[in-house]
Amino acid sequence: MRSLGALPKPVLILEVIGIAFLLISYLSLNGYVALPAPVGSATAAIVMVFLGIALMLPAAAFMVWAMAQNVAPLLTKDHPRLDKSLSDKPKDKRDDADH
């Protein structure tokens, strides 16, 4: 598994901002932090939760794509066709039954 430091800087920054939104909304809803009136309501906290999750999605997508490249490289990278070995043989050798 790749470390979080392997993520591109913009994706890592979005991840940190998303976590900050989730943390602020949690602290606001439980009364640990008093926010100003426009962002101190429960509706604003719910919006911050969804915004925090949305900002964390690019990092999740990047990690899933990196894992897919490691697990199934034939599906995600350009490799030569597997049946190339059949095209290298002459036609009479390919159809030979060897009996």
Secondary structure, 3 states (H helix, E strand, C coil): CCCHHHCCHHHHHHHHHHHHHHHHHHHHHCCCCCCCHHHCCHHHHHHHHHHHHHHHHHHHHHHHHHHHHHHCHHHHCCCCCCCHHHHHCCHHHHCCCCC
